[in-house]
Amino acid sequence: MTTPTMSLAELPRWTLKGRSLLPIVQGGMGVGISAHRLAGNVARLGAVGTIASIDLRHHHPDLVERSEGCHDQEQLDQLNLVALNREISMALDTAAGRGAVAVNIMKAVTAYAGYVRQTCESGAHAIVMGAGLPLDLPELTKDFPRVALIPILSDVRGVNIVLKKWLRKNRLPDAIVIEHPRYAGGHLGATRPEEIADPRYDFEPVLHGIFALLRELGIERERMPLIPAGGINSYEKVRALLDLGAAAVQIGTPFAVTEEGDAHPNFKQVLAEAKPEEIVTFMSVAGLPARAVLTPWLRNYLHREKALQSHAKADPRRCVPGLQCLTVCGLRDGIASIGQFCIDTRLAFALNGDIKKGLFFRGSEGLPFGAAIRPVAELLEYFLTGRMPAAFG
Protein backbone atom coordinates (compact mmCIF):
# COMPACT_ATOMS: atom_id res chain seq x y z
CA MET A 1 0.00 0.00 0.00
CA THR A 2 1.19 3.53 -0.75
CA THR A 3 2.35 5.36 2.37
CA PRO A 4 -0.18 8.11 3.18
CA THR A 5 1.35 11.56 2.95
CA MET A 6 -1.58 13.94 3.40
CA SER A 7 -3.85 14.96 6.21
CA LEU A 8 -7.48 15.84 5.55
CA ALA A 9 -6.64 19.52 5.95
CA GLU A 10 -3.94 19.30 3.26
CA LEU A 11 -6.06 17.53 0.65
CA PRO A 12 -6.74 19.21 -2.70
CA ARG A 13 -10.26 20.54 -2.82
CA TRP A 14 -12.54 21.39 -5.71
CA THR A 15 -15.25 23.99 -6.07
CA LEU A 16 -18.86 23.45 -7.10
CA LYS A 17 -21.01 26.59 -7.33
CA GLY A 18 -18.82 28.32 -4.79
CA ARG A 19 -18.74 25.39 -2.34
CA SER A 20 -15.24 24.15 -1.45
CA LEU A 21 -15.39 20.36 -1.27
CA LEU A 22 -13.33 17.31 -0.48
CA PRO A 23 -12.64 15.34 -3.70
CA ILE A 24 -15.16 12.57 -2.98
CA VAL A 25 -18.68 12.30 -4.40
CA GLN A 26 -20.93 9.62 -2.89
CA GLY A 27 -22.82 8.03 -5.77
CA GLY A 28 -26.61 7.98 -5.90
CA MET A 29 -28.04 4.50 -5.32
CA GLY A 30 -31.72 3.61 -5.63
CA VAL A 31 -34.29 2.54 -4.75
CA GLY A 32 -33.73 4.28 -1.42
CA ILE A 33 -30.20 2.96 -0.80
CA SER A 34 -28.78 6.49 -0.60
CA ALA A 35 -31.36 8.69 1.07
CA HIS A 36 -31.08 11.53 3.60
CA ARG A 37 -29.08 9.70 6.26
CA LEU A 38 -26.19 8.67 4.02
CA ALA A 39 -26.16 11.79 1.86
CA GLY A 40 -26.45 14.15 4.82
CA ASN A 41 -23.63 12.52 6.76
CA VAL A 42 -21.30 12.50 3.75
CA ALA A 43 -22.00 16.19 3.16
CA ARG A 44 -21.54 17.03 6.85
CA LEU A 45 -17.94 15.80 6.55
CA GLY A 46 -17.25 18.13 3.62
CA ALA A 47 -17.83 15.91 0.58
CA VAL A 48 -20.80 15.52 -1.81
CA GLY A 49 -23.61 13.34 -0.51
CA THR A 50 -26.15 12.17 -3.08
CA ILE A 51 -29.81 11.19 -2.64
CA ALA A 52 -31.21 8.80 -5.26
CA SER A 53 -34.57 10.34 -6.16
CA ILE A 54 -36.52 7.28 -7.29
CA ASP A 55 -39.33 5.99 -5.06
CA LEU A 56 -38.19 7.44 -1.77
CA ARG A 57 -41.74 6.73 -0.57
CA HIS A 58 -40.37 3.42 0.73
CA HIS A 59 -38.74 5.36 3.60
CA HIS A 60 -42.06 6.96 4.58
CA PRO A 61 -44.76 4.52 5.82
CA ASP A 62 -47.53 7.12 5.56
CA LEU A 63 -46.78 7.64 1.86
CA VAL A 64 -46.53 3.90 1.21
CA GLU A 65 -49.95 3.44 2.82
CA ARG A 66 -51.45 6.20 0.66
CA SER A 67 -50.02 4.66 -2.52
CA GLU A 68 -51.09 1.05 -1.98
CA GLY A 69 -53.44 -0.03 -4.76
CA CYS A 70 -53.39 3.43 -6.34
CA HIS A 71 -53.73 3.50 -10.16
CA ASP A 72 -53.64 7.29 -10.52
CA GLN A 73 -50.15 8.00 -11.86
CA GLU A 74 -50.45 11.72 -11.16
CA GLN A 75 -51.21 11.04 -7.51
CA LEU A 76 -48.35 8.52 -7.28
CA ASP A 77 -45.93 11.00 -8.79
CA GLN A 78 -47.00 13.61 -6.25
CA LEU A 79 -46.39 11.23 -3.35
CA ASN A 80 -42.88 10.56 -4.67
CA LEU A 81 -42.23 14.30 -4.82
CA VAL A 82 -43.38 14.68 -1.21
CA ALA A 83 -40.90 11.98 -0.22
CA LEU A 84 -38.10 13.63 -2.19
CA ASN A 85 -38.78 16.98 -0.54
CA ARG A 86 -38.67 15.38 2.91
CA GLU A 87 -35.40 13.59 2.18
CA ILE A 88 -33.67 16.69 0.81
CA SER A 89 -34.78 18.73 3.80
CA MET A 90 -33.49 16.13 6.28
CA ALA A 91 -30.19 15.74 4.41
CA LEU A 92 -29.64 19.50 4.44
CA ASP A 93 -30.36 19.58 8.18
CA THR A 94 -27.83 16.81 8.80
CA ALA A 95 -25.21 18.49 6.60
CA ALA A 96 -25.55 21.69 8.64
CA GLY A 97 -24.21 23.90 5.87
CA ARG A 98 -21.15 21.78 5.10
CA GLY A 99 -20.27 19.90 1.92
CA ALA A 100 -22.99 19.64 -0.73
CA VAL A 101 -26.24 17.69 -1.04
CA ALA A 102 -26.93 16.42 -4.57
CA VAL A 103 -29.85 14.47 -6.02
CA ASN A 104 -29.38 11.76 -8.62
CA ILE A 105 -32.21 11.70 -11.20
CA MET A 106 -32.63 9.09 -13.92
CA LYS A 107 -33.42 10.54 -17.33
CA ALA A 108 -35.06 7.19 -18.15
CA VAL A 109 -37.90 7.70 -15.65
CA THR A 110 -41.14 9.08 -17.06
CA ALA A 111 -41.55 11.67 -14.29
CA TYR A 112 -37.95 12.93 -14.34
CA ALA A 113 -38.93 16.56 -15.09
CA GLY A 114 -40.99 16.66 -11.89
CA TYR A 115 -38.04 15.31 -9.91
CA VAL A 116 -35.85 18.06 -11.38
CA ARG A 117 -38.29 20.80 -10.37
CA GLN A 118 -38.76 19.39 -6.87
CA THR A 119 -35.02 19.03 -6.35
CA CYS A 120 -34.50 22.69 -7.22
CA GLU A 121 -37.45 23.93 -5.15
CA SER A 122 -36.34 21.87 -2.13
CA GLY A 123 -32.94 23.54 -2.07
CA ALA A 124 -30.55 20.77 -3.10
CA HIS A 125 -27.16 22.01 -4.22
CA ALA A 126 -26.79 19.85 -7.34
CA ILE A 127 -28.55 17.54 -9.79
CA VAL A 128 -26.66 14.51 -11.05
CA MET A 129 -28.38 12.97 -14.08
CA GLY A 130 -27.68 9.69 -15.85
CA ALA A 131 -29.50 6.85 -17.67
CA GLY A 132 -29.76 8.96 -20.82
CA LEU A 133 -28.42 12.18 -22.29
CA PRO A 134 -29.71 15.14 -20.22
CA LEU A 135 -30.07 17.46 -23.19
CA ASP A 136 -33.03 19.40 -21.76
CA LEU A 137 -31.66 19.84 -18.24
CA PRO A 138 -30.66 23.51 -18.81
CA GLU A 139 -34.25 24.42 -19.78
CA LEU A 140 -35.72 22.53 -16.82
CA THR A 141 -33.49 24.39 -14.36
CA LYS A 142 -33.38 27.86 -15.93
CA ASP A 143 -35.15 29.44 -12.95
CA PHE A 144 -32.63 27.93 -10.50
CA PRO A 145 -29.17 29.11 -11.59
CA ARG A 146 -27.62 28.26 -8.21
CA VAL A 147 -28.26 24.53 -8.67
CA ALA A 148 -25.21 22.76 -10.11
CA LEU A 149 -25.87 20.48 -13.11
CA ILE A 150 -23.77 17.31 -13.38
CA PRO A 151 -24.40 14.83 -16.22
CA ILE A 152 -23.25 11.20 -15.92
CA LEU A 153 -21.54 10.04 -19.14
CA SER A 154 -19.14 7.28 -20.04
CA ASP A 155 -17.06 8.29 -23.07
CA VAL A 156 -15.74 11.26 -25.02
CA ARG A 157 -18.49 10.95 -27.63
CA GLY A 158 -21.24 11.43 -25.04
CA VAL A 159 -19.44 14.37 -23.48
CA ASN A 160 -19.03 15.95 -26.93
CA ILE A 161 -22.76 15.68 -27.65
CA VAL A 162 -23.79 17.20 -24.31
CA LEU A 163 -21.26 20.04 -24.39
CA LYS A 164 -22.15 21.12 -27.92
CA LYS A 165 -25.91 20.97 -27.24
CA TRP A 166 -25.58 22.89 -23.98
CA LEU A 167 -23.23 25.49 -25.49
CA ARG A 168 -26.04 26.44 -27.90
CA LYS A 169 -28.15 27.17 -24.82
CA ASN A 170 -25.39 29.29 -23.23
CA ARG A 171 -24.95 26.80 -20.41
CA LEU A 172 -22.19 24.38 -19.44
CA PRO A 173 -22.28 21.51 -16.96
CA ASP A 174 -20.82 22.46 -13.59
CA ALA A 175 -19.01 19.10 -13.54
CA ILE A 176 -19.24 15.77 -15.37
CA VAL A 177 -19.23 12.28 -13.86
CA ILE A 178 -17.34 9.80 -16.08
CA GLU A 179 -18.69 6.35 -15.21
CA HIS A 180 -16.83 3.21 -16.29
CA PRO A 181 -19.33 0.44 -17.17
CA ARG A 182 -16.77 -2.31 -16.55
CA TYR A 183 -16.85 -1.65 -12.82
CA ALA A 184 -19.94 0.37 -11.82
CA GLY A 185 -23.02 -1.06 -10.15
CA GLY A 186 -26.64 -0.74 -11.27
CA HIS A 187 -27.42 0.39 -14.80
CA LEU A 188 -24.32 0.74 -16.94
CA GLY A 189 -23.37 3.29 -19.60
CA ALA A 190 -23.06 0.82 -22.46
CA THR A 191 -25.71 -0.41 -24.88
CA ARG A 192 -24.76 -4.11 -24.80
CA PRO A 193 -22.98 -6.34 -22.24
CA GLU A 194 -20.18 -7.13 -24.72
CA GLU A 195 -19.28 -3.42 -24.87
CA ILE A 196 -18.61 -3.08 -21.15
CA ALA A 197 -14.91 -3.96 -21.40
CA ASP A 198 -14.28 -1.69 -24.42
CA PRO A 199 -11.05 0.27 -23.78
CA ARG A 200 -12.75 3.45 -24.97
CA TYR A 201 -14.23 3.66 -21.47
CA ASP A 202 -10.90 3.47 -19.62
CA PHE A 203 -10.35 6.48 -17.40
CA GLU A 204 -6.95 7.66 -18.64
CA PRO A 205 -7.83 7.90 -22.36
CA VAL A 206 -11.28 9.30 -21.57
CA LEU A 207 -9.86 12.03 -19.34
CA HIS A 208 -7.19 12.94 -21.90
CA GLY A 209 -9.81 12.88 -24.66
CA ILE A 210 -12.12 15.21 -22.75
CA PHE A 211 -9.27 17.61 -21.98
CA ALA A 212 -8.49 17.72 -25.72
CA LEU A 213 -12.19 18.31 -26.47
CA LEU A 214 -12.29 21.19 -24.00
CA ARG A 215 -9.32 22.83 -25.72
CA GLU A 216 -11.03 22.39 -29.09
CA LEU A 217 -14.22 24.03 -27.78
CA GLY A 218 -12.36 26.84 -26.06
CA ILE A 219 -13.43 25.78 -22.56
CA GLU A 220 -10.90 26.22 -19.78
CA ARG A 221 -10.00 22.93 -18.17
CA GLU A 222 -10.56 24.37 -14.68
CA ARG A 223 -14.13 25.28 -15.73
CA MET A 224 -15.09 21.63 -16.21
CA PRO A 225 -14.36 19.40 -13.18
CA LEU A 226 -14.27 15.72 -14.18
CA ILE A 227 -15.32 13.02 -11.71
CA PRO A 228 -14.41 9.40 -12.59
CA ALA A 229 -16.75 6.74 -11.19
CA GLY A 230 -16.75 2.95 -11.07
CA GLY A 231 -14.41 0.50 -9.37
CA ILE A 232 -12.68 3.10 -7.19
CA ASN A 233 -12.13 1.18 -3.98
CA SER A 234 -8.75 2.29 -2.62
CA TYR A 235 -6.72 5.33 -1.62
CA GLU A 236 -4.23 4.48 -4.37
CA LYS A 237 -6.92 4.62 -7.07
CA VAL A 238 -8.19 7.93 -5.77
CA ARG A 239 -4.70 9.44 -5.82
CA ALA A 240 -3.95 8.07 -9.31
CA LEU A 241 -7.11 9.63 -10.77
CA LEU A 242 -6.52 12.97 -9.08
CA ASP A 243 -2.98 12.90 -10.48
CA LEU A 244 -4.47 12.37 -13.97
CA GLY A 245 -6.39 15.63 -13.62
CA ALA A 246 -9.70 14.51 -12.10
CA ALA A 247 -11.22 17.05 -9.71
CA ALA A 248 -12.85 14.36 -7.57
CA VAL A 249 -13.99 10.73 -7.76
CA GLN A 250 -17.44 9.21 -7.33
CA ILE A 251 -17.81 6.12 -5.14
CA GLY A 252 -20.97 4.08 -4.65
CA THR A 253 -20.94 0.55 -3.21
CA PRO A 254 -18.45 1.22 -0.36
CA PHE A 255 -20.79 3.96 0.92
CA ALA A 256 -23.87 1.72 0.60
CA VAL A 257 -22.48 -0.62 3.27
CA THR A 258 -21.54 2.04 5.83
CA GLU A 259 -23.30 2.35 9.17
CA GLU A 260 -25.12 5.44 7.90
CA GLY A 261 -26.32 3.74 4.70
CA ASP A 262 -30.10 3.94 4.38
CA ALA A 263 -30.75 0.29 3.45
CA HIS A 264 -31.67 -2.65 5.67
CA PRO A 265 -28.72 -4.43 7.40
CA ASN A 266 -29.39 -7.50 5.23
CA PHE A 267 -28.78 -5.38 2.12
CA LYS A 268 -25.40 -4.30 3.44
CA GLN A 269 -24.50 -7.86 4.35
CA VAL A 270 -25.32 -9.16 0.85
CA LEU A 271 -23.15 -6.51 -0.81
CA ALA A 272 -20.29 -6.81 1.66
CA GLU A 273 -20.09 -10.61 1.53
CA ALA A 274 -20.55 -11.11 -2.23
CA LYS A 275 -17.75 -13.07 -3.87
CA PRO A 276 -16.42 -11.89 -7.27
CA GLU A 277 -18.09 -14.81 -9.07
CA GLU A 278 -21.43 -13.80 -7.53
CA ILE A 279 -21.42 -10.35 -9.16
CA VAL A 280 -22.98 -10.65 -12.62
CA THR A 281 -24.01 -8.51 -15.56
CA PHE A 282 -27.37 -8.92 -17.31
CA MET A 283 -29.84 -6.95 -19.44
CA SER A 284 -32.21 -4.89 -17.33
CA VAL A 285 -35.75 -3.81 -18.17
CA ALA A 286 -34.52 -0.35 -19.17
CA GLY A 287 -32.60 -1.68 -22.18
CA LEU A 288 -29.22 -1.21 -20.50
CA PRO A 289 -26.81 -3.76 -19.04
CA ALA A 290 -26.85 -3.85 -15.24
CA ARG A 291 -24.61 -5.33 -12.54
CA ALA A 292 -25.88 -7.00 -9.37
CA VAL A 293 -25.27 -9.76 -6.86
CA LEU A 294 -26.43 -13.24 -7.92
CA THR A 295 -29.08 -13.62 -5.24
CA PRO A 296 -31.72 -16.40 -5.33
CA TRP A 297 -34.17 -14.20 -7.23
CA LEU A 298 -31.64 -13.12 -9.87
CA ARG A 299 -30.35 -16.67 -10.29
CA ASN A 300 -33.91 -17.91 -10.87
CA TYR A 301 -34.71 -15.02 -13.23
CA LEU A 302 -31.63 -15.61 -15.39
CA HIS A 303 -32.52 -19.31 -15.58
CA ARG A 304 -35.99 -18.38 -16.91
CA GLU A 305 -34.96 -15.31 -18.91
CA LYS A 306 -35.10 -16.82 -22.40
CA ALA A 307 -38.50 -18.41 -21.75
CA LEU A 308 -39.87 -15.11 -20.41
CA GLN A 309 -38.48 -13.20 -23.39
CA SER A 310 -40.08 -15.66 -25.80
CA HIS A 311 -43.50 -14.76 -24.36
CA ALA A 312 -42.92 -11.00 -24.17
CA LYS A 313 -45.90 -8.85 -25.14
CA ALA A 314 -46.91 -5.26 -24.52
CA ASP A 315 -49.36 -5.25 -21.64
CA PRO A 316 -49.59 -2.37 -19.12
CA ARG A 317 -51.67 -4.65 -16.87
CA ARG A 318 -48.42 -6.38 -15.95
CA CYS A 319 -47.37 -3.24 -14.07
CA VAL A 320 -47.71 -3.18 -10.30
CA PRO A 321 -49.92 -0.29 -9.07
CA GLY A 322 -48.13 2.33 -7.02
CA LEU A 323 -44.67 2.08 -8.58
CA GLN A 324 -42.48 4.42 -10.60
CA CYS A 325 -42.27 3.51 -14.30
CA LEU A 326 -39.42 3.86 -16.78
CA THR A 327 -39.86 5.51 -20.17
CA VAL A 328 -38.85 2.15 -21.69
CA CYS A 329 -39.65 -1.09 -19.87
CA GLY A 330 -39.10 -4.55 -21.32
CA LEU A 331 -41.92 -6.05 -19.27
CA ARG A 332 -44.59 -3.40 -19.88
CA ASP A 333 -43.65 -2.68 -23.50
CA GLY A 334 -43.09 -6.30 -24.53
CA ILE A 335 -39.48 -5.79 -25.70
CA ALA A 336 -38.21 -9.34 -25.91
CA SER A 337 -34.51 -8.50 -26.10
CA ILE A 338 -34.31 -6.94 -22.64
CA GLY A 339 -35.46 -7.62 -19.07
CA GLN A 340 -38.86 -9.11 -18.25
CA PHE A 341 -39.41 -8.13 -14.62
CA CYS A 342 -40.56 -5.12 -12.58
CA ILE A 343 -37.34 -3.45 -11.47
CA ASP A 344 -39.00 -1.15 -8.95
CA THR A 345 -40.52 -4.11 -7.10
CA ARG A 346 -37.21 -5.97 -6.96
CA LEU A 347 -35.19 -2.97 -5.80
CA ALA A 348 -37.76 -2.26 -3.07
CA PHE A 349 -37.39 -5.84 -1.81
CA ALA A 350 -33.61 -5.31 -1.72
CA LEU A 351 -33.93 -2.02 0.20
CA ASN A 352 -35.93 -3.88 2.85
CA GLY A 353 -33.37 -6.69 3.04
CA ASP A 354 -35.38 -9.46 1.36
CA ILE A 355 -32.57 -11.69 0.09
CA LYS A 356 -34.92 -14.17 -1.60
CA LYS A 357 -36.85 -11.60 -3.66
CA GLY A 358 -34.58 -8.57 -4.03
CA LEU A 359 -32.33 -7.27 -6.82
CA PHE A 360 -29.11 -6.11 -5.16
CA PHE A 361 -27.16 -3.75 -7.43
CA ARG A 362 -23.42 -3.69 -6.71
CA GLY A 363 -20.14 -2.59 -8.27
CA SER A 364 -17.69 -5.24 -9.42
CA GLU A 365 -14.75 -4.54 -7.11
CA GLY A 366 -13.92 -5.52 -3.54
CA LEU A 367 -14.62 -3.26 -0.56
CA PRO A 368 -11.95 -1.40 1.42
CA PHE A 369 -13.04 -2.88 4.75
CA GLY A 370 -14.03 -6.32 3.44
CA ALA A 371 -17.29 -7.49 4.98
CA ALA A 372 -17.11 -5.02 7.88
CA ILE A 373 -19.74 -2.29 8.20
CA ARG A 374 -17.97 0.91 9.30
CA PRO A 375 -18.87 4.61 9.69
CA VAL A 376 -18.80 7.07 6.79
CA ALA A 377 -16.08 9.10 8.53
CA GLU A 378 -13.68 6.15 8.51
CA LEU A 379 -14.37 5.40 4.85
CA LEU A 380 -13.77 9.01 3.83
CA GLU A 381 -10.56 9.20 5.84
CA TYR A 382 -9.26 6.01 4.21
CA PHE A 383 -10.01 7.19 0.67
CA LEU A 384 -8.47 10.58 1.29
CA THR A 385 -5.42 9.71 3.39
CA GLY A 386 -4.88 5.96 3.07
CA ARG A 387 -5.19 5.48 6.82
CA MET A 388 -7.14 2.38 7.81
CA PRO A 389 -9.22 2.31 11.00
CA ALA A 390 -7.36 0.87 13.99
CA ALA A 391 -9.31 -2.39 13.74
CA PHE A 392 -7.80 -2.99 10.29
CA GLY A 393 -4.32 -1.66 10.94
PyMOL commands that set and color helices and strands:
alter all, ss='L'
color gray80, all
select helices_A, chain A and resi 8-10+36-44+56-59+61-67+73-95+112-121+137-140+156-167+193-195+199-201+203-217+221-223+235-243+253-256+265-273+276-278+296-310+316-318+330-333+343-351+376-385+390-392
alter helices_A, ss='H'
color red, helices_A
select strands_A, chain A and resi 14-16+19-21+24-26+48-52+100-106+126-130+148-153+176-179+186-187+226-229+249-251+279-283+289-293
alter strands_A, ss='S'
color yellow, strands_A
deselect
rebuild
show_as cartoon
